[in-house]
Amino acid sequence: MEKPLFNADDYDDSFCMRCETDEEHDAFCEYLDSIERHWRSGHRYTELDYRDHYNGTMVYYFNDGCRSSLCNAEAAGHTILYYKDFSWDFQPENVALTFDQLFCDG
């Protein structure tokens, strides 16, 4: 079965993302940076790392710029999405353009 392509705009603030490995966390933060999401503080997701604060149970409220523990998110009745359940083959409109793409011909 093919996994759906993840699009943060398809979800409201009651959804959060669970990344279970360091690689998933890193890739998800890079994705959020590429679509111009930020922590509530205004920092890019790749600038601040809160994983160690949650003993491996952190979830990202990616449309609200905050984070929580998996236990608290479940207790609040929020929907937990899992990174591994989605396709991360980004479409061109979801990827930040490089300098060459913006300013060079060819």
The first five atom37 places (N, CA, C, CB, O) and aatype in JSON, in Angstrom:
{
  "aatype": [12, 6, 11, 14, 10, 13, 2, 0, 3, 3, 18, 3, 3, 15, 13, 4, 12, 1, 4, 6, 16, 3, 6, 6, 8, 3, 0, 13, 4, 6, 18, 10, 3, 15, 9, 6, 1, 8, 17, 1, 15, 7, 8, 1, 18, 16, 6, 10, 3, 18, 1, 3, 8, 18, 2, 7, 16, 12, 19, 18, 18, 13, 2, 3, 7, 4, 1, 15, 15, 10, 4, 2, 0, 6, 0, 0, 7, 8, 16, 9, 10, 18, 18, 11, 3, 13, 15, 17, 3, 13, 5, 14, 6, 2, 19, 0, 10, 16, 13, 3, 5, 10, 13, 4, 3, 7],
  "atom_mask": [
    [1, 1, 1, 1, 1],
    [1, 1, 1, 1, 1],
    [1, 1, 1, 1, 1],
    [1, 1, 1, 1, 1],
    [1, 1, 1, 1, 1],
    [1, 1, 1, 1, 1],
    [1, 1, 1, 1, 1],
    [1, 1, 1, 1, 1],
    [1, 1, 1, 1, 1],
    [1, 1, 1, 1, 1],
    [1, 1, 1, 1, 1],
    [1, 1, 1, 1, 1],
    [1, 1, 1, 1, 1],
    [1, 1, 1, 1, 1],
    [1, 1, 1, 1, 1],
    [1, 1, 1, 1, 1],
    [1, 1, 1, 1, 1],
    [1, 1, 1, 1, 1],
    [1, 1, 1, 1, 1],
    [1, 1, 1, 1, 1],
    [1, 1, 1, 1, 1],
    [1, 1, 1, 1, 1],
    [1, 1, 1, 1, 1],
    [1, 1, 1, 1, 1],
    [1, 1, 1, 1, 1],
    [1, 1, 1, 1, 1],
    [1, 1, 1, 1, 1],
    [1, 1, 1, 1, 1],
    [1, 1, 1, 1, 1],
    [1, 1, 1, 1, 1],
    [1, 1, 1, 1, 1],
    [1, 1, 1, 1, 1],
    [1, 1, 1, 1, 1],
    [1, 1, 1, 1, 1],
    [1, 1, 1, 1, 1],
    [1, 1, 1, 1, 1],
    [1, 1, 1, 1, 1],
    [1, 1, 1, 1, 1],
    [1, 1, 1, 1, 1],
    [1, 1, 1, 1, 1],
    [1, 1, 1, 1, 1],
    [1, 1, 1, 0, 1],
    [1, 1, 1, 1, 1],
    [1, 1, 1, 1, 1],
    [1, 1, 1, 1, 1],
    [1, 1, 1, 1, 1],
    [1, 1, 1, 1, 1],
    [1, 1, 1, 1, 1],
    [1, 1, 1, 1, 1],
    [1, 1, 1, 1, 1],
    [1, 1, 1, 1, 1],
    [1, 1, 1, 1, 1],
    [1, 1, 1, 1, 1],
    [1, 1, 1, 1, 1],
    [1, 1, 1, 1, 1],
    [1, 1, 1, 0, 1],
    [1, 1, 1, 1, 1],
    [1, 1, 1, 1, 1],
    [1, 1, 1, 1, 1],
    [1, 1, 1, 1, 1],
    [1, 1, 1, 1, 1],
    [1, 1, 1, 1, 1],
    [1, 1, 1, 1, 1],
    [1, 1, 1, 1, 1],
    [1, 1, 1, 0, 1],
    [1, 1, 1, 1, 1],
    [1, 1, 1, 1, 1],
    [1, 1, 1, 1, 1],
    [1, 1, 1, 1, 1],
    [1, 1, 1, 1, 1],
    [1, 1, 1, 1, 1],
    [1, 1, 1, 1, 1],
    [1, 1, 1, 1, 1],
    [1, 1, 1, 1, 1],
    [1, 1, 1, 1, 1],
    [1, 1, 1, 1, 1],
    [1, 1, 1, 0, 1],
    [1, 1, 1, 1, 1],
    [1, 1, 1, 1, 1],
    [1, 1, 1, 1, 1],
    [1, 1, 1, 1, 1],
    [1, 1, 1, 1, 1],
    [1, 1, 1, 1, 1],
    [1, 1, 1, 1, 1],
    [1, 1, 1, 1, 1],
    [1, 1, 1, 1, 1],
    [1, 1, 1, 1, 1],
    [1, 1, 1, 1, 1],
    [1, 1, 1, 1, 1],
    [1, 1, 1, 1, 1],
    [1, 1, 1, 1, 1],
    [1, 1, 1, 1, 1],
    [1, 1, 1, 1, 1],
    [1, 1, 1, 1, 1],
    [1, 1, 1, 1, 1],
    [1, 1, 1, 1, 1],
    [1, 1, 1, 1, 1],
    [1, 1, 1, 1, 1],
    [1, 1, 1, 1, 1],
    [1, 1, 1, 1, 1],
    [1, 1, 1, 1, 1],
    [1, 1, 1, 1, 1],
    [1, 1, 1, 1, 1],
    [1, 1, 1, 1, 1],
    [1, 1, 1, 1, 1],
    [1, 1, 1, 0, 1]
  ],
  "atom_positions": [
    [[0.84, -1.17, 0.0], [0.0, 0.0, 0.0], [0.9, 1.25, 0.0], [-0.96, -0.01, 1.22], [1.87, 1.33, 0.75]],
    [[0.54, 2.2, -0.84], [1.31, 3.43, -0.96], [0.95, 4.37, 0.19], [1.04, 4.1, -2.32], [-0.22, 4.53, 0.54]],
    [[1.97, 4.98, 0.76], [1.76, 5.94, 1.86], [1.36, 7.29, 1.29], [3.03, 6.07, 2.74], [1.84, 7.66, 0.21]],
    [[0.49, 8.03, 1.98], [0.11, 9.35, 1.5], [1.25, 10.35, 1.66], [-1.13, 9.86, 2.24], [2.05, 10.26, 2.6]],
    [[1.32, 11.29, 0.74], [2.3, 12.37, 0.82], [1.86, 13.31, 1.93], [2.45, 13.12, -0.55], [0.71, 13.76, 1.95]],
    [[2.76, 13.62, 2.85], [2.41, 14.51, 3.95], [2.34, 15.96, 3.49], [3.42, 14.36, 5.09], [3.2, 16.43, 2.75]],
    [[1.31, 16.65, 3.95], [1.16, 18.08, 3.7], [0.63, 18.7, 4.99], [0.18, 18.37, 2.47], [-0.5, 18.43, 5.39]],
    [[1.44, 19.52, 5.64], [1.07, 20.11, 6.93], [-0.23, 20.91, 6.86], [2.18, 21.01, 7.44], [-0.96, 21.0, 7.85]],
    [[-0.52, 21.49, 5.71], [-1.73, 22.29, 5.56], [-3.02, 21.47, 5.62], [-1.68, 23.05, 4.26], [-4.11, 22.03, 5.74]],
    [[-2.9, 20.15, 5.54], [-4.07, 19.29, 5.59], [-4.57, 19.05, 7.02], [-3.75, 17.96, 4.94], [-5.59, 18.38, 7.21]],
    [[-3.87, 19.58, 8.01], [-4.17, 19.29, 9.41], [-4.32, 20.57, 10.22], [-3.07, 18.41, 10.02], [-3.65, 21.57, 9.96]],
    [[-5.23, 20.53, 11.21], [-5.39, 21.7, 12.08], [-4.5, 21.54, 13.32], [-6.87, 21.89, 12.49], [-3.7, 20.62, 13.4]],
    [[-4.66, 22.46, 14.27], [-3.79, 22.5, 15.44], [-3.98, 21.33, 16.42], [-4.0, 23.78, 16.17], [-3.2, 21.19, 17.36]],
    [[-4.99, 20.51, 16.21], [-5.22, 19.37, 17.11], [-4.41, 18.14, 16.71], [-6.7, 19.02, 17.14], [-4.48, 17.1, 17.37]],
    [[-3.65, 18.24, 15.63], [-2.82, 17.13, 15.17], [-1.37, 17.38, 15.55], [-2.95, 16.95, 13.64], [-0.9, 18.52, 15.55]],
    [[-0.68, 16.31, 15.88], [0.75, 16.43, 16.15], [1.49, 15.26, 15.49], [1.03, 16.46, 17.68], [0.9, 14.23, 15.18]],
    [[2.78, 15.46, 15.29], [3.62, 14.47, 14.6], [4.57, 13.82, 15.58], [4.41, 15.13, 13.44], [5.24, 14.49, 16.36]],
    [[4.61, 12.51, 15.54], [5.52, 11.71, 16.37], [6.63, 11.19, 15.47], [4.77, 10.53, 17.08], [6.37, 10.48, 14.5]],
    [[7.86, 11.54, 15.8], [9.04, 11.03, 15.11], [9.75, 10.11, 16.09], [10.0, 12.19, 14.62], [10.02, 10.5, 17.22]],
    [[10.05, 8.89, 15.66], [10.58, 7.9, 16.59], [12.1, 7.73, 16.53], [9.94, 6.59, 16.33], [12.68, 7.08, 17.4]],
    [[12.75, 8.28, 15.53], [14.2, 8.18, 15.42], [14.79, 9.57, 15.24], [14.61, 7.25, 14.25], [14.09, 10.51, 14.86]],
    [[16.08, 9.69, 15.49], [16.76, 10.97, 15.27], [16.67, 11.38, 13.8], [18.23, 10.88, 15.71], [16.53, 12.56, 13.49]],
    [[16.76, 10.4, 12.91], [16.68, 10.69, 11.48], [15.31, 11.25, 11.11], [16.97, 9.43, 10.66], [15.21, 12.19, 10.32]],
    [[14.26, 10.68, 11.69], [12.92, 11.2, 11.44], [12.77, 12.62, 11.98], [11.86, 10.27, 12.06], [12.22, 13.49, 11.31]],
    [[13.25, 12.85, 13.2], [13.19, 14.2, 13.78], [13.9, 15.21, 12.89], [13.82, 14.21, 15.19], [13.36, 16.26, 12.57]],
    [[15.12, 14.87, 12.48], [15.91, 15.79, 11.65], [15.2, 16.08, 10.33], [17.31, 15.21, 11.39], [15.12, 17.23, 9.9]],
    [[14.7, 15.04, 9.68], [14.04, 15.21, 8.39], [12.75, 16.01, 8.54], [13.74, 13.85, 7.75], [12.44, 16.85, 7.7]],
    [[11.99, 15.77, 9.61], [10.74, 16.49, 9.81], [11.02, 17.98, 10.06], [9.95, 15.89, 10.99], [10.31, 18.84, 9.54]],
    [[12.04, 18.28, 10.86], [12.4, 19.68, 11.11], [12.85, 20.37, 9.82], [13.51, 19.77, 12.18], [12.52, 21.53, 9.59]],
    [[13.59, 19.67, 8.98], [13.99, 20.24, 7.69], [12.77, 20.49, 6.81], [14.99, 19.3, 6.97], [12.69, 21.51, 6.13]],
    [[11.82, 19.56, 6.82], [10.58, 19.76, 6.08], [9.85, 21.02, 6.58], [9.66, 18.52, 6.21], [9.42, 21.85, 5.78]],
    [[9.71, 21.15, 7.9], [9.01, 22.31, 8.46], [9.72, 23.61, 8.09], [8.91, 22.19, 9.98], [9.06, 24.61, 7.79]],
    [[11.03, 23.6, 8.12], [11.79, 24.79, 7.68], [11.49, 25.11, 6.22], [13.31, 24.57, 7.88], [11.33, 26.27, 5.85]],
    [[11.4, 24.07, 5.39], [11.21, 24.27, 3.95], [9.85, 24.88, 3.63], [11.36, 22.96, 3.21], [9.68, 25.51, 2.58]],
    [[8.87, 24.69, 4.51], [7.54, 25.27, 4.29], [7.31, 26.49, 5.2], [6.43, 24.21, 4.53], [6.18, 26.95, 5.39]],
    [[8.4, 26.99, 5.73], [8.42, 28.23, 6.52], [7.59, 28.17, 7.8], [7.93, 29.36, 5.68], [6.96, 29.15, 8.18]],
    [[7.6, 27.0, 8.45], [7.01, 26.89, 9.79], [8.11, 27.21, 10.8], [6.39, 25.44, 10.04], [9.29, 26.96, 10.54]],
    [[7.72, 27.76, 11.95], [8.68, 28.14, 12.99], [8.13, 27.77, 14.36], [9.0, 29.67, 12.92], [6.92, 27.61, 14.53]],
    [[9.04, 27.65, 15.33], [8.62, 27.55, 16.71], [7.91, 28.85, 17.06], [9.83, 27.28, 17.66], [8.12, 29.87, 16.4]],
    [[7.09, 28.85, 18.07], [6.4, 30.07, 18.5], [7.37, 31.2, 18.79], [5.56, 29.79, 19.74], [7.02, 32.37, 18.66]],
    [[8.58, 30.87, 19.18], [9.6, 31.87, 19.48], [10.08, 32.58, 18.22], [10.79, 31.22, 20.18], [10.76, 33.61, 18.3]],
    [[9.74, 32.04, 17.05], [10.2, 32.6, 15.79], [11.42, 31.88, 15.24], [0.0, 0.0, 0.0], [11.81, 32.11, 14.1]],
    [[12.03, 31.0, 16.03], [13.18, 30.23, 15.57], [12.75, 29.15, 14.59], [13.92, 29.6, 16.76], [11.64, 28.62, 14.68]],
    [[13.64, 28.84, 13.66], [13.38, 27.72, 12.74], [13.43, 26.42, 13.54], [14.42, 27.69, 11.57], [14.09, 26.33, 14.58]],
    [[12.72, 25.42, 13.06], [12.72, 24.12, 13.74], [14.11, 23.51, 13.84], [11.79, 23.16, 13.03], [14.41, 22.83, 14.82]],
    [[14.95, 23.73, 12.85], [16.29, 23.16, 12.88], [17.23, 23.92, 13.81], [16.88, 23.13, 11.48], [18.34, 23.45, 14.08]],
    [[16.81, 25.07, 14.31], [17.67, 25.85, 15.21], [17.57, 25.4, 16.66], [17.31, 27.31, 15.11], [18.54, 25.54, 17.41]],
    [[16.44, 24.89, 17.07], [16.24, 24.48, 18.46], [15.8, 23.03, 18.51], [15.18, 25.38, 19.16], [14.93, 22.6, 17.75]],
    [[16.43, 22.27, 19.41], [16.15, 20.84, 19.51], [15.71, 20.53, 20.95], [17.4, 19.99, 19.11], [16.49, 20.67, 21.89]],
    [[14.46, 20.11, 21.1], [13.9, 19.84, 22.43], [13.75, 18.35, 22.73], [12.55, 20.51, 22.55], [13.16, 17.99, 23.74]],
    [[14.28, 17.5, 21.88], [14.07, 16.05, 22.06], [14.47, 15.55, 23.43], [14.83, 15.3, 21.01], [13.77, 14.72, 24.02]],
    [[15.6, 16.03, 23.94], [16.11, 15.53, 25.22], [15.22, 15.91, 26.4], [17.5, 16.04, 25.46], [15.33, 15.31, 27.47]],
    [[14.36, 16.9, 26.23], [13.48, 17.34, 27.31], [12.34, 16.36, 27.55], [12.91, 18.71, 26.99], [11.67, 16.43, 28.58]],
    [[12.11, 15.45, 26.62], [10.93, 14.58, 26.7], [11.28, 13.1, 26.74], [10.04, 14.84, 25.52], [10.4, 12.26, 26.54]],
    [[12.53, 12.77, 27.01], [12.94, 11.36, 27.12], [12.45, 10.5, 25.96], [12.45, 10.78, 28.41], [11.99, 9.38, 26.17]],
    [[12.54, 11.03, 24.75], [12.16, 10.27, 23.56], [10.68, 10.22, 23.27], [0.0, 0.0, 0.0], [10.25, 9.44, 22.43]],
    [[9.88, 11.04, 23.96], [8.43, 10.97, 23.74], [7.85, 12.26, 23.17], [7.74, 10.65, 25.04], [6.64, 12.48, 23.25]],
    [[8.69, 13.11, 22.59], [8.21, 14.39, 22.09], [7.34, 14.25, 20.85], [9.38, 15.3, 21.8], [7.58, 13.39, 20.0]],
    [[6.34, 15.11, 20.76], [5.54, 15.25, 19.54], [5.57, 16.72, 19.14], [4.05, 14.76, 19.76], [5.72, 17.61, 19.97]],
    [[5.44, 16.95, 17.83], [5.44, 18.31, 17.29], [4.02, 18.73, 16.96], [6.34, 18.4, 16.03], [3.32, 18.05, 16.2]],
    [[3.59, 19.86, 17.52], [2.36, 20.52, 17.06], [2.8, 21.45, 15.95], [1.6, 21.3, 18.24], [2.98, 22.65, 16.16]],
    [[2.95, 20.9, 14.77], [3.63, 21.56, 13.65], [2.9, 22.77, 13.1], [3.84, 20.58, 12.55], [3.53, 23.62, 12.47]],
    [[1.61, 22.87, 13.31], [0.88, 24.05, 12.84], [0.64, 25.07, 13.95], [-0.45, 23.64, 12.25], [-0.02, 26.08, 13.75]],
    [[1.19, 24.78, 15.13], [1.03, 25.68, 16.26], [2.37, 26.14, 16.83], [0.21, 25.01, 17.35], [2.42, 26.96, 17.75]],
    [[3.46, 25.61, 16.29], [4.79, 26.04, 16.71], [5.2, 25.61, 18.09], [0.0, 0.0, 0.0], [6.02, 26.28, 18.73]],
    [[4.64, 24.51, 18.57], [5.02, 24.06, 19.91], [5.19, 22.55, 19.94], [3.96, 24.5, 20.94], [5.06, 21.87, 18.92]],
    [[5.49, 22.04, 21.12], [5.73, 20.62, 21.28], [5.17, 20.17, 22.62], [7.25, 20.3, 21.19], [4.82, 20.99, 23.47]],
    [[5.09, 18.85, 22.8], [4.57, 18.27, 24.03], [5.09, 16.85, 24.14], [3.01, 18.31, 24.07], [5.79, 16.35, 23.25]],
    [[4.75, 16.21, 25.23], [5.05, 14.79, 25.35], [3.93, 13.99, 24.71], [5.25, 14.38, 26.85], [2.79, 14.46, 24.62]],
    [[4.24, 12.8, 24.28], [3.24, 11.91, 23.7], [2.11, 11.67, 24.69], [3.88, 10.57, 23.27], [0.94, 11.67, 24.32]],
    [[2.45, 11.45, 25.95], [1.46, 11.19, 27.0], [0.48, 12.36, 27.14], [2.17, 10.92, 28.34], [-0.73, 12.15, 27.22]],
    [[1.0, 13.57, 27.18], [0.12, 14.74, 27.31], [-0.76, 14.93, 26.08], [0.95, 16.0, 27.55], [-1.93, 15.29, 26.21]],
    [[-0.21, 14.69, 24.9], [-0.99, 14.84, 23.67], [-2.13, 13.82, 23.63], [-0.09, 14.67, 22.43], [-3.25, 14.14, 23.25]],
    [[-1.83, 12.59, 24.04], [-2.88, 11.55, 24.08], [-3.93, 11.88, 25.13], [-2.26, 10.16, 24.38], [-5.13, 11.72, 24.88]],
    [[-3.5, 12.35, 26.3], [-4.44, 12.69, 27.38], [-5.36, 13.84, 26.96], [-3.67, 13.08, 28.66], [-6.51, 13.9, 27.39]],
    [[-4.86, 14.75, 26.12], [-5.66, 15.88, 25.65], [-6.58, 15.48, 24.5], [-4.74, 17.01, 25.2], [-7.4, 16.29, 24.06]],
    [[-6.45, 14.25, 24.03], [-7.32, 13.76, 22.96], [-6.9, 14.21, 21.57], [0.0, 0.0, 0.0], [-7.69, 14.17, 20.64]],
    [[-5.65, 14.65, 21.43], [-5.17, 15.08, 20.13], [-4.8, 13.89, 19.26], [-3.97, 16.02, 20.29], [-4.46, 12.82, 19.77]],
    [[-4.86, 14.07, 17.98], [-4.56, 13.0, 17.04], [-3.06, 12.96, 16.79], [-5.32, 13.2, 15.7], [-2.45, 13.97, 16.44]],
    [[-2.48, 11.78, 16.99], [-1.04, 11.59, 16.81], [-0.8, 11.01, 15.42], [-0.44, 10.65, 17.92], [-1.32, 9.94, 15.09]],
    [[-0.03, 11.71, 14.62], [0.41, 11.21, 13.33], [1.82, 10.66, 13.51], [0.38, 12.33, 12.22], [2.58, 11.15, 14.35]],
    [[2.17, 9.64, 12.74], [3.5, 9.05, 12.83], [4.25, 9.28, 11.53], [3.42, 7.55, 13.14], [3.76, 8.99, 10.44]],
    [[5.46, 9.81, 11.66], [6.3, 10.13, 10.5], [6.38, 8.95, 9.54], [7.72, 10.52, 10.96], [6.28, 9.12, 8.33]],
    [[6.56, 7.75, 10.09], [6.76, 6.55, 9.26], [5.54, 6.19, 8.42], [7.13, 5.38, 10.13], [5.65, 5.39, 7.49]],
    [[4.39, 6.77, 8.73], [3.16, 6.45, 8.0], [2.95, 7.29, 6.76], [1.98, 6.61, 8.91], [1.94, 7.13, 6.06]],
    [[3.89, 8.19, 6.46], [3.73, 9.12, 5.34], [4.88, 8.99, 4.35], [3.64, 10.55, 5.84], [5.98, 8.55, 4.69]],
    [[4.6, 9.39, 3.14], [5.63, 9.51, 2.11], [6.25, 10.9, 2.26], [5.04, 9.3, 0.66], [5.54, 11.88, 2.51]],
    [[7.55, 10.97, 2.12], [8.27, 12.23, 2.26], [9.01, 12.58, 0.98], [9.26, 12.17, 3.43], [10.04, 13.24, 1.01]],
    [[8.47, 12.12, -0.15], [9.0, 12.5, -1.46], [8.4, 13.87, -1.78], [8.65, 11.43, -2.58], [7.3, 13.97, -2.32]],
    [[9.15, 14.9, -1.44], [8.61, 16.25, -1.55], [8.38, 16.65, -2.99], [9.54, 17.24, -0.9], [9.18, 16.38, -3.87]],
    [[7.26, 17.31, -3.19], [6.95, 17.87, -4.49], [7.67, 19.21, -4.61], [5.41, 18.02, -4.69], [7.9, 19.86, -3.59]],
    [[8.01, 19.64, -5.82], [8.79, 20.86, -5.99], [8.22, 22.08, -5.26], [8.91, 21.18, -7.43], [8.99, 22.9, -4.78]],
    [[6.91, 22.21, -5.18], [6.36, 23.4, -4.53], [6.55, 23.38, -3.01], [4.88, 23.52, -4.85], [6.32, 24.39, -2.35]],
    [[6.96, 22.23, -2.45], [7.18, 22.14, -1.01], [8.65, 22.28, -0.62], [6.66, 20.82, -0.51], [8.98, 22.2, 0.56]],
    [[9.52, 22.48, -1.59], [10.95, 22.53, -1.31], [11.46, 23.94, -1.55], [11.72, 21.51, -2.18], [11.15, 24.56, -2.57]],
    [[12.25, 24.44, -0.61], [12.83, 25.76, -0.78], [13.75, 25.78, -2.0], [13.61, 26.19, 0.49], [14.5, 24.83, -2.22]],
    [[13.69, 26.84, -2.77], [14.53, 26.96, -3.96], [15.97, 27.32, -3.58], [13.96, 28.01, -4.92], [16.2, 28.02, -2.6]],
    [[16.91, 26.83, -4.37], [18.31, 27.16, -4.14], [18.62, 28.51, -4.76], [19.24, 26.07, -4.72], [17.83, 29.04, -5.53]],
    [[19.77, 29.07, -4.41], [20.21, 30.34, -4.97], [20.24, 30.27, -6.49], [21.59, 30.72, -4.42], [19.77, 31.19, -7.16]],
    [[20.82, 29.18, -7.05], [20.91, 29.03, -8.51], [19.54, 29.02, -9.16], [21.67, 27.75, -8.87], [19.35, 29.61, -10.22]],
    [[18.58, 28.35, -8.54], [17.24, 28.29, -9.1], [16.58, 29.67, -9.11], [16.38, 27.3, -8.3], [15.8, 29.99, -10.0]],
    [[16.89, 30.47, -8.12], [16.28, 31.79, -8.01], [16.92, 32.83, -8.92], [16.34, 32.26, -6.59], [16.23, 33.68, -9.49]],
    [[18.26, 32.77, -9.07], [18.97, 33.87, -9.7], [19.78, 33.52, -10.95], [19.88, 34.47, -8.71], [20.37, 34.42, -11.56]],
    [[19.83, 32.28, -11.34], [20.66, 31.89, -12.49], [19.78, 31.3, -13.6], [21.75, 30.87, -12.06], [18.75, 30.68, -13.33]],
    [[20.2, 31.49, -14.81], [19.53, 30.88, -15.96], [20.13, 29.5, -16.16], [19.67, 31.76, -17.26], [21.34, 29.37, -16.3]],
    [[19.31, 28.51, -16.18], [19.83, 27.19, -16.52], [20.12, 26.39, -15.37], [0.0, 0.0, 0.0], [20.56, 25.25, -15.5]]
  ]
}
